[in-house]
């Protein structure tokens, strides 16, 4: 974890422990640092699992195996390594992951396919099997820890620990969600240098959990960007232990499935926003809302073109209400747009309408808005009913400093 905390940081919430979930941490010493860097989470038998993963074709073995194993729907354990992404490491990287899976599976008496592994950090360096083995051995017998310890342990360039919680009522039974996430740079769909883990005591069939997580991720994690770069290791996993005393949710028509879906979406949105707020060098959190597009998909593409534009992001960093850069980004998105129907605003104040500046536009309230930490950009394409909101951060000198010497 970085010593310089993001100005957008939020305090770590009081996350409740989840029945059937036991987190532990240990030191594998993957890097020369004085901190825990291996997280082990034991899960009760029968825990359902769902996952969404990066689409980067140079993904790690952890992602390849996780993507294959999540289809069987059950999980007994999670292991997260920090400091080494184990990506682009060939057969040696895969052997290290399989060693961890076999080691944990033997300890728990479960199939290796029920052990999920994630790694984050520098690309191109094989995960050292000796350190991994010793770290896992220490974690298996460590004292249970709290969620703050686990959140700190999975971090790399993060400047603050990130967690979120939510609840839902299913059949008069309260179910609880606790989640942790790491991510700071290389953040863009699909998804980011982002490892997120959601735990709930709800009783949910794996197939339904997968459908609901995929839907929630599409509207949250796949709507954020820091630098347009998509990592090799992105993973979000959801685990449902089934310990809550309610009827099992089998499909979308089950009683309480809508409440569960809403809570899952809420916690995914919270986590996604936290990642953007810790964007490397970020000083401002930016919401880009696009309306009037020909479709929701088109609106999101336009929004991402704006959110990924270095010219837009540096203008926000400099508190410059340069709406011409928004026009540029809309035009380059490759989506239907009409210059003469385009409207643009900041902070709820329209600067241009129907393709031209407003004659009575007063920049003072916009300038005041841009001095704040939370910025909104509004764009109306004027062609249809499609709409989307994406989230990003500004681009500052801090981003360059962090990434110029990341390996050293």
C-alpha positions as MATLAB code, in Angstrom:
seq = 'XXXXXXXXXXXXXXXXXXXXXXXXXXXXXXXXXXXXXXXXXXXXXXXXXXXXXXXXXXXXXXXXXXXXXXXXXXXXXXXXXXXXXXXXXXXXXXXXXXXXXXXXXXXXXXXXXXXXXXXXXXXXXXXXXXXXXXXXXXXXXXXXXXXXXXXXXXXXXXXXXXXXXXXXXXXXXXXXXXXXXXXXXXXXXXXXXXXXXXXXXXXXXXXXXXXXXXXXXXXXXXXXXXXXXXXXXXXXXXXXXXXXXXXXXXXXXXXXXXXXXXXXXXXXXXXXXXXXXXXXXXXXXXXXXXXXXXXXXXXXXXXXXXXXXXXXXXXXXXXXXXXXXXXXXXXXXXXXXXXXXXXXXXXXXXXXXXXXXXXXXXXXXXXXXXXXXXXXXXXXXXXXXXXXXXXXXXXXXXXXXXXXXXXX';
ca = [
       0.000    0.000    0.000;
       1.254    3.456   -0.906;
       2.111    5.937    1.859;
       0.496    8.878    0.004;
      -3.246    8.425    0.470;
      -5.587    9.497   -2.309;
      -7.479   12.721   -1.509;
     -10.607   10.841   -2.623;
     -10.079    8.066   -0.062;
     -13.006    6.980    2.073;
     -12.722    5.356    5.525;
     -12.863    1.578    5.575;
     -16.367    0.580    6.682;
     -17.246   -1.777    9.503;
     -17.714   -4.967    7.498;
     -19.593   -7.776    9.217;
     -18.155  -11.259    9.133;
     -20.164  -13.656    6.975;
     -21.293  -17.053    8.227;
     -19.259  -19.721    6.464;
     -16.377  -17.361    5.557;
     -13.062  -17.278    7.431;
     -10.270  -14.967    6.170;
      -6.615  -15.317    7.159;
      -3.421  -13.568    6.033;
       0.267  -14.461    5.990;
       3.660  -13.347    4.663;
       4.906  -15.119    1.569;
       7.490  -12.336    1.040;
       6.921  -12.094   -2.693;
       8.588   -8.664   -2.516;
      10.972   -6.976   -0.116;
       8.298   -5.415    2.049;
       7.342   -5.612    5.684;
       3.723   -6.672    5.306;
       1.419   -9.607    4.714;
       1.004  -10.429    1.028;
      -1.006  -13.662    0.928;
      -4.696  -13.891    1.762;
      -6.470  -17.197    2.376;
     -10.245  -17.348    2.735;
     -11.833  -20.617    3.784;
     -15.422  -21.163    2.644;
     -18.066  -23.522    3.978;
     -18.925  -26.662    2.048;
     -21.618  -26.038   -0.536;
     -20.640  -22.404   -1.158;
     -21.797  -21.194   -4.574;
     -19.342  -19.229   -6.697;
     -19.609  -16.951   -9.723;
     -16.954  -14.916  -11.476;
     -16.183  -12.342  -14.119;
     -12.701  -12.056  -15.584;
     -10.513   -9.938  -17.826;
     -10.811  -10.311  -21.586;
      -7.127   -9.542  -22.043;
      -5.838  -12.420  -24.206;
      -2.484  -12.332  -22.384;
      -4.199  -13.243  -19.113;
      -2.586  -15.118  -16.248;
      -2.959  -18.813  -15.453;
      -4.998  -17.774  -12.418;
      -7.574  -16.237  -14.751;
      -7.549  -19.167  -17.179;
      -8.071  -21.722  -14.429;
     -10.581  -19.576  -12.559;
     -12.636  -19.065  -15.688;
     -12.694  -22.823  -16.299;
     -13.386  -23.826  -12.712;
     -16.114  -21.286  -11.956;
     -18.387  -23.239  -14.309;
     -18.630  -26.103  -11.797;
     -20.255  -23.655   -9.389;
     -18.762  -24.562   -5.994;
     -15.915  -23.084   -3.923;
     -14.106  -24.022   -0.723;
     -11.264  -21.514   -0.720;
      -9.719  -18.375   -2.156;
      -6.013  -17.497   -2.216;
      -4.788  -14.047   -3.276;
      -1.120  -13.259   -3.883;
       0.044   -9.627   -3.881;
       3.223   -8.290   -5.480;
       3.445  -10.685   -8.417;
       0.765  -11.014  -11.117;
       2.228  -14.333  -12.369;
       1.129  -13.312  -15.870;
       3.146  -14.010  -19.021;
       5.071  -16.678  -17.130;
       4.311  -19.821  -19.169;
       4.284  -23.303  -17.690;
       6.168  -22.171  -14.557;
       3.384  -19.760  -13.680;
       0.732  -22.405  -14.205;
       2.635  -24.920  -12.071;
       2.739  -22.400   -9.221;
      -1.049  -21.908   -9.364;
      -1.722  -25.631   -9.506;
       0.641  -26.169   -6.564;
      -1.381  -23.697   -4.484;
      -4.665  -25.315   -5.514;
      -3.401  -28.796   -4.646;
      -1.930  -27.654   -1.328;
      -5.158  -26.022   -0.180;
      -7.359  -28.804   -1.572;
      -5.376  -31.408    0.381;
      -5.759  -29.352    3.561;
      -9.521  -28.962    3.141;
     -10.239  -32.335    1.558;
     -11.871  -30.844   -1.527;
     -11.346  -30.873   -5.283;
      -8.681  -28.509   -6.635;
     -11.378  -26.968   -8.875;
     -12.964  -25.542   -5.711;
      -9.833  -23.525   -4.848;
      -9.644  -20.139   -6.583;
      -6.373  -18.240   -6.907;
      -5.671  -14.636   -7.900;
      -2.372  -12.807   -8.197;
      -1.580   -9.130   -8.717;
       1.594   -7.147   -9.238;
       4.448   -7.074  -11.736;
       3.917   -8.942  -15.032;
       6.484  -11.377  -16.428;
       7.980  -12.830  -13.239;
       6.947  -16.399  -12.343;
       5.367  -16.750   -8.913;
       8.102  -18.369   -6.780;
       6.776  -21.770   -5.797;
       8.857  -22.045   -2.646;
       7.563  -18.734   -1.283;
       4.012  -19.590   -2.330;
       4.163  -22.951   -0.573;
       5.524  -21.466    2.646;
       3.058  -18.599    2.534;
       0.071  -20.897    2.040;
       1.283  -23.200    4.804;
       1.478  -20.254    7.188;
      -1.947  -18.960    6.127;
      -3.693  -22.298    6.579;
      -3.012  -22.250   10.316;
      -2.999  -18.502   10.945;
      -5.542  -16.909   13.259;
      -8.631  -15.586   11.499;
      -8.357  -11.900   10.637;
     -10.794   -9.060   10.017;
     -11.753   -7.645    6.612;
      -9.476   -4.626    6.965;
      -6.443   -6.897    7.312;
      -7.560   -8.867    4.262;
      -8.172   -5.700    2.226;
      -4.729   -4.337    3.087;
      -3.090   -7.628    2.203;
      -4.494   -7.859   -1.354;
      -3.365   -4.307   -2.233;
      -0.382   -3.276   -4.371;
      -0.223    0.381   -5.458;
      -3.511    1.073   -3.669;
      -3.362    4.037   -1.319;
      -6.255    2.989    0.905;
      -8.072   -0.217    1.833;
     -11.372   -0.686    0.050;
     -14.461   -2.444    1.327;
     -18.236   -2.312    1.057;
     -21.287   -3.897    2.609;
     -24.956   -4.299    1.755;
     -28.021   -6.161    2.986;
     -31.209   -7.574    1.513;
     -34.385   -9.125    2.874;
     -35.261  -12.515    1.405;
     -38.347  -14.235    2.737;
     -38.257  -12.120    5.914;
     -34.644  -13.185    6.426;
     -31.873  -10.602    6.387;
     -28.891  -11.552    4.246;
     -25.569   -9.745    4.447;
     -22.836   -8.911    1.960;
     -19.236   -7.995    2.764;
     -16.735   -7.278    0.011;
     -13.153   -6.143   -0.491;
     -11.394   -4.965   -3.619;
      -8.020   -3.743   -4.811;
      -7.271   -1.594   -7.809;
      -5.587    1.688   -8.599;
      -4.222    1.816  -12.149;
      -4.568   -0.152  -15.404;
      -8.311    0.186  -14.890;
     -10.574   -0.212  -17.893;
     -13.170   -2.682  -19.135;
     -13.070   -5.501  -19.175;
     -12.189   -5.017  -16.254;
      -9.066   -3.601  -14.573;
      -6.005   -4.405  -12.450;
      -8.763   -5.115  -10.105;
      -9.303   -8.026   -7.780;
     -12.684   -7.969   -6.064;
     -14.297  -10.503   -3.749;
     -17.907  -10.468   -2.597;
     -19.103  -12.711    0.233;
     -22.700  -13.289    1.294;
     -24.585  -15.743    3.479;
     -27.448  -15.893    0.964;
     -28.554  -19.258   -0.419;
     -28.246  -18.857   -4.183;
     -27.910  -21.411   -6.974;
     -24.582  -21.004   -8.816;
     -26.195  -20.432  -12.219;
     -28.366  -17.607  -10.896;
     -25.433  -16.088   -9.000;
     -23.436  -16.071  -12.232;
     -26.174  -14.386  -14.248;
     -26.748  -11.711  -11.617;
     -23.030  -11.025  -11.112;
     -22.440  -10.726  -14.862;
     -25.317   -8.270  -15.162;
     -24.155   -6.208  -12.177;
     -20.546   -6.145  -13.409;
     -21.592   -4.939  -16.840;
     -23.263   -1.870  -15.318;
     -20.532   -1.141  -12.759;
     -17.071   -2.628  -13.154;
     -17.290   -2.431  -16.936;
     -18.230    1.255  -16.725;
     -15.063    2.490  -15.024;
     -11.699    3.536  -16.400;
      -8.543    5.134  -15.067;
      -6.193    4.882  -18.022;
      -7.916    2.717  -20.674;
      -5.487   -0.169  -20.045;
      -6.976   -3.592  -19.407;
      -5.001   -5.800  -17.040;
      -3.956   -9.416  -17.457;
      -5.326  -10.434  -14.052;
      -8.741   -8.816  -13.535;
     -11.083  -10.935  -11.443;
     -14.265  -10.409   -9.469;
     -15.631  -13.419   -7.611;
     -18.861  -13.730   -5.648;
     -19.300  -16.415   -2.997;
     -22.663  -17.340   -1.411;
     -22.341  -19.683    1.553;
     -26.041  -20.530    1.893;
     -25.987  -20.071    5.667;
     -28.955  -17.660    5.748;
     -32.250  -19.342    6.648;
     -34.305  -18.641    3.547;
     -35.539  -20.710    0.627;
     -32.870  -21.214   -2.023;
     -32.907  -18.731   -4.869;
     -33.006  -20.898   -7.968;
     -33.840  -18.356  -10.666;
     -35.023  -14.794  -11.229;
     -38.609  -15.730  -10.347;
     -37.692  -16.964   -6.846;
     -39.071  -14.880   -3.986;
     -36.433  -12.364   -2.979;
     -34.290  -12.748   -6.099;
     -34.985   -9.138   -7.084;
     -33.867   -7.892   -3.650;
     -30.724   -9.998   -3.845;
     -29.949   -8.674   -7.341;
     -30.409   -5.083   -6.182;
     -28.032   -5.561   -3.223;
     -25.459   -7.270   -5.429;
     -25.624   -4.402   -7.926;
     -25.280   -1.885   -5.095;
     -22.167   -3.488   -3.657;
     -20.590   -3.808   -7.113;
     -21.249   -0.107   -7.735;
     -19.701    0.830   -4.387;
     -16.600   -1.224   -5.133;
     -16.243    0.142   -8.669;
     -16.390    3.732   -7.409;
     -13.751    3.012   -4.760;
     -11.345    1.755   -7.405;
     -11.750    4.924   -9.475;
     -11.286    7.081   -6.374;
      -7.901    5.444   -5.917;
      -6.842    5.947   -9.520;
      -3.113    6.501   -9.587;
      -2.501   10.203   -9.006;
      -6.238   10.962   -8.978;
      -7.449   14.215   -7.492;
     -11.005   14.203   -8.857;
     -13.756   11.607   -9.294;
     -15.621   12.127  -12.575;
     -19.056   10.864  -13.611;
     -19.806   11.083  -17.343;
     -23.537   10.819  -18.102;
     -24.575   10.380  -21.726;
     -28.186   10.585  -22.858;
     -29.955   10.827  -26.196;
     -27.819    8.161  -27.902;
     -29.241    5.653  -30.381;
     -28.857    2.867  -27.780;
     -27.531    2.261  -24.280;
     -24.542    0.456  -25.794;
     -23.765    3.443  -27.995;
     -24.117    5.793  -25.032;
     -21.590    3.782  -23.040;
     -19.082    3.781  -25.897;
     -19.386    7.547  -26.179;
     -19.047    7.902  -22.422;
     -15.902    5.769  -22.391;
     -14.383    7.803  -25.253;
     -14.831   10.900  -23.107;
     -13.634    9.219  -19.907;
     -10.512    7.823  -21.580;
      -9.486   11.040  -23.328;
      -6.192   12.377  -21.918;
      -7.229   15.845  -23.126;
     -10.491   15.702  -21.189;
      -8.864   14.220  -18.091;
      -6.041   16.770  -17.995;
      -8.517   19.618  -18.513;
     -10.430   18.415  -15.444;
      -7.154   18.149  -13.525;
      -6.473   21.782  -14.422;
     -10.047   22.832  -13.554;
     -10.518   24.007  -17.143;
     -14.125   24.002  -18.405;
     -12.980   23.189  -21.931;
     -16.135   21.727  -23.418;
     -14.509   21.627  -26.867;
     -12.558   18.586  -25.690;
     -15.868   16.844  -24.960;
     -16.975   17.584  -28.521;
     -13.743   16.041  -29.786;
     -14.205   12.881  -27.713;
     -17.811   12.417  -28.842;
     -16.739   12.789  -32.459;
     -13.965   10.195  -32.219;
     -16.087    7.561  -30.459;
     -17.223    6.026  -33.747;
     -20.862    6.091  -32.680;
     -23.814    7.921  -34.293;
     -23.762   11.621  -33.364;
     -24.866   14.877  -34.959;
     -22.782   17.951  -34.295;
     -25.837   20.192  -34.609;
     -27.850   18.253  -31.997;
     -25.116   17.884  -29.395;
     -25.477   19.452  -25.919;
     -22.752   19.575  -23.247;
     -22.653   20.618  -19.612;
     -20.633   20.428  -16.390;
     -22.154   20.105  -12.936;
     -25.702   20.426  -14.237;
     -24.978   23.683  -16.084;
     -25.350   23.493  -19.865;
     -22.581   25.213  -21.808;
     -23.710   24.281  -25.311;
     -27.083   23.288  -26.714;
     -27.961   21.930  -30.142;
     -24.457   22.244  -31.482;
     -23.574   25.751  -30.376;
     -22.562   27.705  -27.258;
     -25.364   29.214  -25.196;
     -25.279   33.004  -25.624;
     -26.013   33.637  -21.934;
     -23.637   30.974  -20.588;
     -22.033   31.969  -17.277;
     -18.843   30.047  -16.576;
     -18.640   31.048  -12.900;
     -20.752   28.171  -11.494;
     -18.942   25.682  -13.742;
     -15.557   26.949  -12.568;
     -16.709   26.560   -8.972;
     -17.890   23.021   -9.704;
     -14.531   22.055  -11.222;
     -12.741   23.142   -8.039;
     -14.464   20.316   -6.170;
     -13.438   16.673   -5.925;
     -16.534   15.147   -7.520;
     -17.125   16.292  -11.105;
     -20.049   15.571  -13.402;
     -20.087   15.851  -17.194;
     -23.414   15.730  -19.021;
     -23.736   15.007  -22.736;
     -26.974   14.780  -24.717;
     -26.474   13.313  -28.193;
     -29.985   14.294  -29.303;
     -30.671   11.220  -31.431;
     -32.540    8.673  -29.309;
     -33.298    7.247  -25.877;
     -29.999    5.498  -25.119;
     -28.251    6.467  -21.911;
     -25.301    5.381  -19.772;
     -23.080    6.635  -16.973;
     -19.380    5.815  -16.712;
     -16.869    6.831  -14.076;
     -13.244    7.917  -14.267;
     -10.709   10.222  -12.625;
      -8.492   13.058  -13.736;
      -4.987   12.594  -15.151;
      -2.243   14.262  -13.126;
       1.538   14.296  -12.805;
       1.097   11.734  -10.035;
       0.032    9.063  -12.521;
       3.274    9.485  -14.452;
       5.401    9.398  -11.296;
       3.790    6.190  -10.040;
       3.990    4.284  -13.322;
       7.400    5.551  -14.478;
       9.145    3.758  -11.631;
       6.642    0.980  -10.828;
       9.132   -1.905  -11.134;
      11.942   -0.074   -9.343;
];
